Amino acid sequence: MTSPLSVIILAAGKGTRMQSAKPKVLQTLAGKSLLGHVLDTCHQLTVDETIIVHGFGGDQVKSEITNQYTQAPITWVAQTEQLGTGHAVKVTLSDLPKSGQSLILYGDVPLVSCETLTALKTANTDGMSMLTLTVDNPFGLGRIKRDQAGNIEAIVEQKDADAEEQSIREINSGIYCVDNALLHKYLPELSNDNAQQEYYLTDIVKMAVADGITIAAIEPEHTFEIEGVNNRQQLASLERTWQRKLVADLQEAGVQFADPTRVDIRGTLTAGQDVFIDVNVVFEGDCTLGDNVYIEAGCVIKNAKIGNACYIKPYCVIDRADIGAGVDIGPFAHLRPDTVLSDNSKVGNFVEIKKIDYWSRQ
């Protein structure tokens, strides 16, 4: 029988360095909020309960997320004081089942994959597993301290690490899968006797080791899966990293880009073979392209379906339209919502169409 799975998402941070009135977890990457990315990944798993810990802008976070994510109920827990990650998880205990396992995730670490989380859950055979990564420059990050046999014995934060510990290159991502029984046992015992006077979630590792628990560790396939966002520069960098990944996947499927660095995919793009996409094209929402589609520069395509062998000329805007095969459009055409075009239709320069399937009856 599969153990029940809860997900705890820590989303209480203010994000001061973002210089925004909007909570950090509602900042957008690839057209979706950071927290939305995490929830979408969780929805690919079989999750019995989702708990989100909120703080700054909590009402705004709850309103936006509740309106957008109706697939499964969310339990909202307020962290009124920012006393560390251990405290953030501790405030969930009254809502957290005492049996099963929990994935501990972060609302500002948006790109961890479903495959990685599945592997992390599978690796938890003795009560706890964690996501780690070996990096060239571990400065500022918690180090994974292992014993002579290679078993994890503790996580040492940068400010508490001695010179030898600071030389360790394996770092803690902060992402765990932990038996709920252990969370209920360890979290009330946390102490803030450390350099930052915070309740470190990492201390539960030391407690588990003291109880003779072997902690499993796995590494993600991609480094960006554990990258967090604290400022605009990091958000922009992660945006470009994610766009490169989306483009690379499409290239493997047979799509050609005039310049892979000058395209934005803000949603889901499905494409057939021998598709060409010129520079500065933006895709939003769910878009589907057939085979042999040719899209010239500067087009914006939103929630549209485009059939085989269509030719989209420069600077067209296509919004919630259904386009048949062999259609020529533009340049500078605007297809507004609920436009339906039949096979081999033509839409000329500067034409605007809305809520019409007239062309499909010709």
C-alpha positions as CSV (number, residue, x, y, z in Angstrom):
1,M,0.0,0.0,0.0
2,T,1.4,3.4,-1.0
3,S,2.2,5.7,1.9
4,P,0.0,8.9,2.0
5,L,1.9,11.9,0.7
6,S,1.6,15.5,1.9
7,V,3.3,18.5,0.4
8,I,4.5,21.4,2.5
9,I,5.3,24.5,0.5
10,L,7.1,27.3,2.4
11,A,5.9,30.6,0.9
12,A,6.0,33.2,3.7
13,G,9.0,35.2,2.7
14,K,8.6,38.9,2.0
15,G,11.2,39.1,-0.7
16,T,12.5,42.5,0.3
17,R,15.3,42.4,-2.4
18,M,12.6,42.1,-5.1
19,Q,11.7,45.7,-4.4
20,S,8.0,44.9,-5.1
21,A,4.6,45.3,-3.3
22,K,3.8,41.9,-4.7
23,P,4.8,38.9,-2.5
24,K,7.9,37.1,-3.9
25,V,6.1,33.8,-4.6
26,L,3.7,35.7,-7.0
27,Q,6.5,37.1,-9.1
28,T,6.3,35.4,-12.6
29,L,8.6,33.2,-14.5
30,A,7.7,32.0,-18.0
31,G,4.3,33.6,-17.5
32,K,3.4,31.8,-14.3
33,S,3.9,32.7,-10.6
34,L,6.8,31.0,-8.9
35,L,4.4,29.3,-6.5
36,G,2.3,28.3,-9.4
37,H,5.2,26.4,-10.9
38,V,5.6,24.4,-7.7
39,L,1.9,23.6,-7.5
40,D,1.8,22.5,-11.1
41,T,4.6,20.1,-10.4
42,C,2.9,18.8,-7.3
43,H,-0.3,18.2,-9.2
44,Q,1.6,15.7,-11.4
45,L,2.2,13.6,-8.3
46,T,-0.4,11.7,-6.2
47,V,-0.7,14.1,-3.3
48,D,-3.2,13.6,-0.4
49,E,-2.7,17.0,1.2
50,T,-1.1,20.3,0.1
51,I,-0.2,22.7,2.9
52,I,1.1,26.2,2.0
53,V,2.8,28.3,4.7
54,H,2.1,32.0,4.0
55,G,3.3,35.3,5.6
56,F,3.8,38.6,3.9
57,G,0.9,39.4,1.5
58,G,-0.8,36.2,2.6
59,D,-4.3,37.4,1.6
60,Q,-3.0,38.3,-1.9
61,V,-1.2,35.0,-2.2
62,K,-4.3,33.0,-1.0
63,S,-6.6,34.9,-3.4
64,E,-4.5,34.5,-6.5
65,I,-3.6,30.9,-5.9
66,T,-7.1,29.8,-4.9
67,N,-8.6,31.4,-8.0
68,Q,-6.1,29.7,-10.3
69,Y,-5.7,26.3,-8.7
70,T,-9.0,24.5,-8.1
71,Q,-7.8,20.9,-8.9
72,A,-7.2,20.0,-5.2
73,P,-7.9,21.7,-1.9
74,I,-5.1,23.7,-0.2
75,T,-4.6,24.0,3.5
76,W,-3.3,27.5,4.3
77,V,-1.2,28.1,7.4
78,A,0.1,31.5,8.6
79,Q,3.6,32.0,9.8
80,T,3.2,35.3,11.7
81,E,6.9,35.5,12.8
82,Q,9.8,34.7,10.5
83,L,11.9,32.5,12.8
84,G,13.6,30.2,10.3
85,T,12.7,27.3,8.1
86,G,12.3,24.9,11.0
87,H,9.7,27.2,12.5
88,A,8.0,27.5,9.2
89,V,7.5,23.8,9.0
90,K,6.6,23.5,12.7
91,V,3.6,25.8,12.3
92,T,2.0,23.1,10.0
93,L,2.0,20.4,12.7
94,S,-1.5,20.9,13.8
95,D,-2.7,20.3,10.2
96,L,-0.1,17.7,9.2
97,P,-1.1,14.0,9.4
98,K,0.9,11.9,11.9
99,S,1.3,9.1,9.3
100,G,2.6,9.1,5.8
101,Q,5.4,11.3,4.3
102,S,5.9,14.9,3.4
103,L,7.7,16.6,0.6
104,I,9.1,20.0,1.9
105,L,9.3,22.5,-0.9
106,Y,9.7,26.2,-1.4
107,G,7.5,28.7,-3.2
108,D,10.6,30.6,-4.5
109,V,12.3,27.5,-5.9
110,P,10.0,27.0,-8.9
111,L,11.6,24.5,-11.2
112,V,12.2,21.3,-9.3
113,S,10.8,18.5,-11.5
114,C,8.2,15.8,-11.0
115,E,10.8,13.2,-11.8
116,T,13.2,14.5,-9.2
117,L,10.5,14.6,-6.5
118,T,9.3,11.1,-7.4
119,A,12.9,9.9,-7.1
120,L,13.2,11.7,-3.7
121,K,10.1,10.0,-2.4
122,T,11.2,6.6,-3.6
123,A,14.6,7.1,-1.9
124,N,13.0,7.6,1.5
125,T,13.1,4.1,2.8
126,D,14.3,4.8,6.4
127,G,12.4,8.0,7.3
128,M,14.2,10.8,5.5
129,S,15.7,11.6,2.1
130,M,17.1,14.9,0.8
131,L,18.1,16.7,-2.4
132,T,21.8,17.7,-2.5
133,L,24.1,19.0,-5.2
134,T,27.9,19.1,-5.6
135,V,28.9,22.6,-6.8
136,D,32.1,24.4,-7.6
137,N,31.4,27.4,-5.3
138,P,29.4,26.5,-2.2
139,F,29.8,29.9,-0.5
140,G,26.8,30.9,1.6
141,L,25.1,27.4,1.4
142,G,24.7,24.7,3.9
143,R,27.3,21.9,3.6
144,I,26.5,18.2,3.7
145,K,28.8,16.7,6.4
146,R,29.4,12.9,6.0
147,D,31.2,10.4,8.2
148,Q,34.1,8.2,7.1
149,A,31.6,5.6,5.6
150,G,30.0,8.3,3.4
151,N,26.8,8.5,5.4
152,I,25.2,11.9,6.0
153,E,25.7,13.0,9.7
154,A,24.8,16.7,9.6
155,I,24.1,19.9,7.6
156,V,26.3,22.8,8.6
157,E,25.2,26.3,7.7
158,Q,27.8,28.7,6.3
159,K,27.9,31.0,9.3
160,D,28.4,28.0,11.7
161,A,31.0,26.1,9.6
162,D,34.6,25.9,10.4
163,A,37.4,26.1,7.8
164,E,37.3,22.3,7.0
165,E,33.5,22.3,6.8
166,Q,33.5,25.3,4.5
167,S,35.7,23.4,2.0
168,I,32.9,20.8,1.5
169,R,31.4,21.2,-2.0
170,E,28.2,19.1,-1.5
171,I,25.4,21.5,-0.5
172,N,21.9,21.2,0.9
173,S,19.0,22.2,-1.4
174,G,16.6,22.4,1.5
175,I,14.2,20.0,-0.2
176,Y,13.3,16.9,1.8
177,C,11.0,13.9,2.0
178,V,10.4,13.1,5.6
179,D,8.2,10.7,7.5
180,N,5.5,12.7,9.2
181,A,6.1,10.9,12.5
182,L,9.6,12.2,12.5
183,L,8.5,15.8,11.8
184,H,6.1,15.6,14.7
185,K,8.9,14.2,16.9
186,Y,11.7,16.5,15.9
187,L,10.3,19.9,15.1
188,P,9.1,20.7,18.7
189,E,12.7,19.9,19.9
190,L,14.4,22.5,17.6
191,S,16.6,25.1,19.2
192,N,17.7,28.5,18.0
193,D,21.1,28.3,19.6
194,N,23.1,29.3,16.5
195,A,24.7,32.2,14.8
196,Q,21.4,33.5,13.3
197,Q,19.3,32.6,16.3
198,E,16.8,30.8,14.0
199,Y,15.2,27.5,14.1
200,Y,17.0,25.5,11.4
201,L,15.1,22.8,9.6
202,T,18.5,21.3,8.8
203,D,18.8,20.3,12.5
204,I,16.3,17.5,12.0
205,V,19.1,15.7,10.0
206,K,21.3,15.6,13.1
207,M,18.4,14.4,15.2
208,A,17.6,11.6,12.7
209,V,21.3,10.5,12.6
210,A,21.3,10.3,16.4
211,D,18.3,8.0,16.2
212,G,20.2,5.7,13.8
213,I,18.3,6.7,10.7
214,T,20.1,6.4,7.4
215,I,19.4,9.5,5.3
216,A,19.3,9.0,1.6
217,A,20.5,11.7,-0.8
218,I,19.9,12.2,-4.5
219,E,21.0,14.9,-6.9
220,P,18.7,16.4,-9.5
221,E,19.3,16.1,-13.2
222,H,19.5,19.8,-13.7
223,T,21.1,22.4,-11.4
224,F,18.3,24.9,-12.0
225,E,15.9,22.6,-10.2
226,I,17.2,23.8,-6.8
227,E,17.8,27.4,-7.7
228,G,15.8,29.9,-5.7
229,V,14.9,33.5,-6.5
230,N,15.7,36.4,-4.1
231,N,16.0,39.4,-6.5
232,R,15.3,40.6,-10.0
233,Q,18.7,39.5,-11.3
234,Q,18.2,35.9,-10.1
235,L,14.7,35.9,-11.6
236,A,15.9,37.1,-15.0
237,S,18.8,34.5,-14.9
238,L,16.4,31.7,-14.1
239,E,14.0,32.8,-16.8
240,R,16.7,32.6,-19.4
241,T,17.8,29.2,-18.1
242,W,14.3,27.8,-18.3
243,Q,13.7,29.3,-21.7
244,R,16.8,27.5,-23.0
245,K,15.5,24.2,-21.6
246,L,12.1,24.7,-23.2
247,V,13.7,25.6,-26.6
248,A,16.1,22.7,-26.4
249,D,13.2,20.2,-25.8
250,L,11.4,21.7,-28.9
251,Q,14.6,21.5,-31.0
252,E,14.8,17.8,-30.2
253,A,11.2,17.4,-31.4
254,G,12.1,19.0,-34.8
255,V,11.5,22.7,-34.3
256,Q,14.0,25.2,-35.9
257,F,14.6,28.6,-34.2
258,A,16.2,31.4,-36.1
259,D,17.8,32.4,-32.8
260,P,17.1,30.1,-29.8
261,T,17.9,33.0,-27.4
262,R,15.2,35.3,-28.8
263,V,11.9,33.5,-28.2
264,D,9.7,33.4,-25.1
265,I,7.4,30.5,-24.1
266,R,5.1,31.6,-21.3
267,G,3.0,28.5,-21.0
268,T,2.9,25.2,-23.0
269,L,4.0,24.9,-26.7
270,T,3.4,21.7,-28.6
271,A,4.8,21.6,-32.1
272,G,5.1,19.2,-35.0
273,Q,8.1,18.6,-37.3
274,D,9.8,21.1,-39.6
275,V,8.4,24.1,-37.8
276,F,10.3,27.3,-38.2
277,I,10.1,30.1,-35.6
278,D,11.8,33.5,-36.3
279,V,13.2,35.9,-33.7
280,N,11.2,37.7,-31.0
281,V,8.1,35.4,-31.2
282,V,6.2,35.1,-27.9
283,F,3.9,32.2,-27.0
284,E,1.5,32.5,-24.1
285,G,-0.8,29.9,-22.5
286,D,-1.4,26.6,-24.4
287,C,-0.4,26.7,-28.0
288,T,-0.3,24.0,-30.6
289,L,1.5,24.1,-34.0
290,G,1.1,21.5,-36.7
291,D,3.8,20.3,-39.1
292,N,5.6,22.7,-41.4
293,V,4.4,25.9,-39.7
294,Y,6.4,29.0,-40.5
295,I,6.2,31.9,-38.1
296,E,8.0,35.1,-39.0
297,A,9.5,37.7,-36.6
298,G,7.7,39.5,-33.8
299,C,4.5,37.5,-33.6
300,V,2.5,37.1,-30.3
301,I,0.5,33.8,-30.2
302,K,-1.8,33.1,-27.2
303,N,-3.8,30.0,-26.5
304,A,-4.0,29.2,-30.2
305,K,-4.2,26.1,-32.4
306,I,-2.4,26.4,-35.8
307,G,-2.7,23.7,-38.4
308,N,-0.2,22.1,-40.7
309,A,1.7,24.2,-43.3
310,C,0.5,27.6,-42.1
311,Y,2.5,30.8,-42.8
312,I,2.3,33.5,-40.2
313,K,3.9,36.7,-41.4
314,P,5.6,39.3,-39.2
315,Y,4.0,41.0,-36.2
316,C,0.7,39.2,-36.1
317,V,-1.2,38.8,-32.9
318,I,-3.2,35.6,-32.6
319,D,-5.3,35.2,-29.5
320,R,-7.5,32.1,-28.8
321,A,-8.0,31.3,-32.5
322,D,-8.4,28.0,-34.2
323,I,-6.6,28.0,-37.6
324,G,-6.9,25.3,-40.2
325,A,-4.2,23.9,-42.5
326,G,-2.4,25.9,-45.2
327,V,-3.5,29.3,-43.9
328,D,-1.6,32.5,-44.7
329,I,-1.9,35.3,-42.2
330,G,-0.5,38.9,-42.1
331,P,1.7,40.7,-41.8
332,F,0.3,42.8,-38.9
333,A,-2.9,40.9,-38.6
334,H,-4.9,40.6,-35.4
335,L,-6.9,37.5,-34.8
336,R,-8.9,38.0,-31.6
337,P,-10.7,35.4,-29.5
338,D,-13.0,32.8,-31.0
339,T,-11.8,33.3,-34.6
340,V,-12.0,30.1,-36.7
341,L,-10.3,29.9,-40.1
342,S,-10.8,27.0,-42.5
343,D,-8.1,25.3,-44.5
344,N,-6.3,27.4,-47.1
345,S,-7.8,30.7,-45.9
346,K,-5.9,33.9,-46.3
347,V,-5.9,36.9,-44.0
348,G,-4.2,40.0,-45.3
349,N,-2.2,43.0,-44.0
350,F,-3.6,44.8,-40.9
351,V,-6.8,42.7,-40.8
352,E,-8.6,42.3,-37.5
353,I,-11.0,39.4,-36.9
354,K,-13.0,38.5,-33.8
355,K,-15.6,35.8,-32.9
356,I,-16.1,34.7,-36.5
357,D,-16.1,31.4,-38.3
358,Y,-17.2,32.9,-41.6
359,W,-14.0,32.0,-43.2
360,S,-14.6,28.3,-42.4
361,R,-17.8,28.4,-44.5
362,Q,-16.1,29.6,-47.8
